[in-house]
Amino acid sequence: MLREMSLELQQTKRTLEELKRENLDGKVAFSASFSTSGGGYVGPFSGTTNQVSLIFRHVFVNVGNAYNPNTGSFLSPTRGVYEFKIYLYTHAHTSYPAAAFLVKNGERIVLAYGKSDNYQVNTANAVTLKMEEGDVVNVRPQSGARFYDNENHHCTFSGQLLFTL
């Protein structure tokens, strides 16, 4: 476990150095959705979801390359103030809400939650955060959550650097 954490830390440091080299002009913005093609459900998620990151694979824009569509994580390349948004969608179901946390460095920051027994569910949340270089932001599902996405890109995760500090 300690060896795995050490390797992960080394990889994070290498990625951060790459991001610094690529991001000399200080511009950072990304937006991505679940679906790359077709449609379908993501989830439901059961049990503890503290370590499960939602992966938004269809990238609309990734200026600065700080968002990783393979892991669903954003790695802050520079100290600054960032804005993040999550939009989630699902079909009505008595047991499956559209519910996920925006998480910074493993800490839950905001929750987007919506549930309906009769109608489609759209939910969203946004937050502005002070970030240090190397901070990580991702989206993690609440236990029991299920989402639906298709070529209309209902479920998105976006962020941008507002200004450096």
C-alpha positions as CSV (number, residue, x, y, z in Angstrom):
1,M,0.0,0.0,0.0
2,L,2.8,2.4,0.9
3,R,4.7,1.5,-2.3
4,E,1.6,2.2,-4.4
5,M,1.0,5.5,-2.7
6,S,4.7,6.5,-3.3
7,L,4.4,5.5,-7.0
8,E,1.2,7.5,-7.3
9,L,2.8,10.5,-5.7
10,Q,5.8,10.3,-8.2
11,Q,3.3,10.1,-11.1
12,T,1.4,13.1,-9.8
13,K,4.7,15.1,-9.5
14,R,5.6,14.2,-13.1
15,T,2.2,15.1,-14.4
16,L,2.4,18.4,-12.5
17,E,5.8,19.3,-14.1
18,E,4.3,18.5,-17.5
19,L,1.3,20.7,-16.9
20,K,3.6,23.6,-15.7
21,R,5.6,23.3,-19.0
22,E,2.5,23.3,-21.1
23,N,0.7,26.0,-19.2
24,L,3.1,28.9,-19.4
25,D,0.4,31.4,-20.4
26,G,-1.8,30.6,-17.3
27,K,-4.9,29.6,-19.1
28,V,-6.8,26.6,-17.7
29,A,-10.3,25.5,-18.7
30,F,-12.0,22.1,-19.3
31,S,-15.4,20.7,-19.9
32,A,-16.3,17.0,-20.4
33,S,-19.3,14.7,-20.4
34,F,-19.8,11.0,-19.8
35,S,-20.8,9.8,-23.2
36,T,-18.5,9.5,-26.1
37,S,-21.1,7.9,-28.3
38,G,-24.5,6.3,-27.9
39,G,-26.4,6.4,-24.7
40,G,-26.8,4.5,-21.4
41,Y,-26.7,4.5,-17.7
42,V,-23.7,5.1,-15.4
43,G,-24.4,3.2,-12.1
44,P,-26.2,2.6,-9.9
45,F,-23.4,2.8,-7.4
46,S,-23.7,0.8,-4.2
47,G,-21.8,0.7,-0.9
48,T,-19.0,3.1,-0.2
49,T,-18.2,5.4,-3.1
50,N,-15.5,7.5,-1.4
51,Q,-12.8,6.3,-3.8
52,V,-14.9,6.0,-7.0
53,S,-14.5,8.9,-9.4
54,L,-16.9,9.5,-12.1
55,I,-15.2,9.6,-15.5
56,F,-16.2,12.2,-18.0
57,R,-14.6,10.8,-21.2
58,H,-16.0,13.1,-23.9
59,V,-13.8,16.2,-23.7
60,F,-15.2,19.4,-25.2
61,V,-12.2,21.5,-24.3
62,N,-9.1,20.9,-22.1
63,V,-7.0,24.1,-22.3
64,G,-3.9,23.5,-20.2
65,N,-4.5,19.7,-20.2
66,A,-5.2,19.7,-16.5
67,Y,-8.2,17.4,-16.8
68,N,-7.5,13.7,-17.2
69,P,-10.4,11.9,-19.1
70,N,-9.0,8.5,-18.1
71,T,-9.3,9.1,-14.3
72,G,-11.9,11.9,-14.2
73,S,-9.6,14.1,-12.1
74,F,-8.5,17.7,-12.5
75,L,-5.0,18.5,-11.3
76,S,-4.4,22.1,-10.5
77,P,-1.3,23.3,-12.4
78,T,-1.0,26.6,-10.6
79,R,-2.1,28.3,-7.4
80,G,-5.3,30.3,-8.0
81,V,-9.0,30.7,-7.8
82,Y,-11.0,28.2,-9.9
83,E,-14.7,27.7,-10.6
84,F,-16.1,24.1,-11.0
85,K,-19.6,23.0,-12.2
86,I,-21.3,19.7,-12.3
87,Y,-24.6,19.0,-14.2
88,L,-26.3,15.6,-13.8
89,Y,-29.3,13.9,-15.3
90,T,-31.2,10.7,-14.9
91,H,-34.6,9.2,-15.7
92,A,-37.2,9.0,-12.9
93,H,-36.8,6.0,-10.5
94,T,-37.9,5.5,-6.9
95,S,-34.5,4.1,-5.9
96,Y,-31.9,5.9,-8.0
97,P,-31.2,9.7,-7.5
98,A,-28.8,11.8,-9.6
99,A,-26.4,12.6,-6.8
100,A,-22.7,13.3,-6.7
101,F,-20.2,15.2,-4.7
102,L,-17.5,17.6,-6.0
103,V,-14.5,16.5,-4.1
104,K,-11.2,18.4,-3.5
105,N,-8.2,16.4,-2.2
106,G,-10.6,13.7,-1.0
107,E,-12.9,16.1,0.9
108,R,-16.5,16.6,-0.1
109,I,-17.1,20.2,-1.0
110,V,-20.6,20.4,-2.6
111,L,-23.4,17.9,-3.5
112,A,-25.6,18.0,-6.6
113,Y,-28.7,16.0,-5.7
114,G,-32.0,15.3,-7.5
115,K,-34.6,12.5,-7.3
116,S,-38.1,12.0,-8.7
117,D,-40.5,9.1,-8.9
118,N,-42.3,10.5,-11.9
119,Y,-40.1,12.8,-14.0
120,Q,-36.7,13.2,-15.4
121,V,-34.1,14.6,-13.0
122,N,-31.7,17.5,-13.7
123,T,-29.5,18.7,-10.9
124,A,-26.4,20.9,-10.7
125,N,-24.1,22.6,-8.4
126,A,-21.1,25.0,-8.7
127,V,-18.4,26.3,-6.4
128,T,-15.5,28.6,-6.5
129,L,-12.4,27.3,-4.7
130,K,-8.9,28.5,-3.8
131,M,-6.5,25.9,-5.2
132,E,-2.9,25.2,-4.6
133,E,-0.6,23.8,-7.2
134,G,-1.2,20.0,-7.2
135,D,-4.6,20.0,-5.7
136,V,-7.0,17.4,-7.2
137,V,-10.7,17.9,-7.9
138,N,-13.1,15.1,-9.1
139,V,-16.7,14.1,-8.9
140,R,-17.8,11.1,-6.8
141,P,-21.2,9.5,-6.8
142,Q,-23.4,9.2,-3.8
143,S,-24.2,5.6,-2.9
144,G,-27.3,4.6,-4.8
145,A,-26.8,7.2,-7.6
146,R,-27.4,6.5,-11.2
147,F,-27.0,8.8,-14.2
148,Y,-28.0,8.8,-17.8
149,D,-26.1,10.3,-20.7
150,N,-26.2,10.1,-24.5
151,E,-25.1,12.1,-27.5
152,N,-26.9,15.1,-26.0
153,H,-24.3,15.2,-23.2
154,H,-26.7,15.7,-20.2
155,C,-24.0,15.0,-17.6
156,T,-21.0,17.4,-17.5
157,F,-18.1,18.4,-15.3
158,S,-16.4,21.7,-16.1
159,G,-13.8,24.0,-14.5
160,Q,-11.7,27.0,-15.2
161,L,-9.0,29.1,-13.7
162,L,-10.5,32.5,-12.9
163,F,-7.2,34.1,-11.8
164,T,-3.8,33.1,-10.3
165,L,-2.7,34.0,-6.8
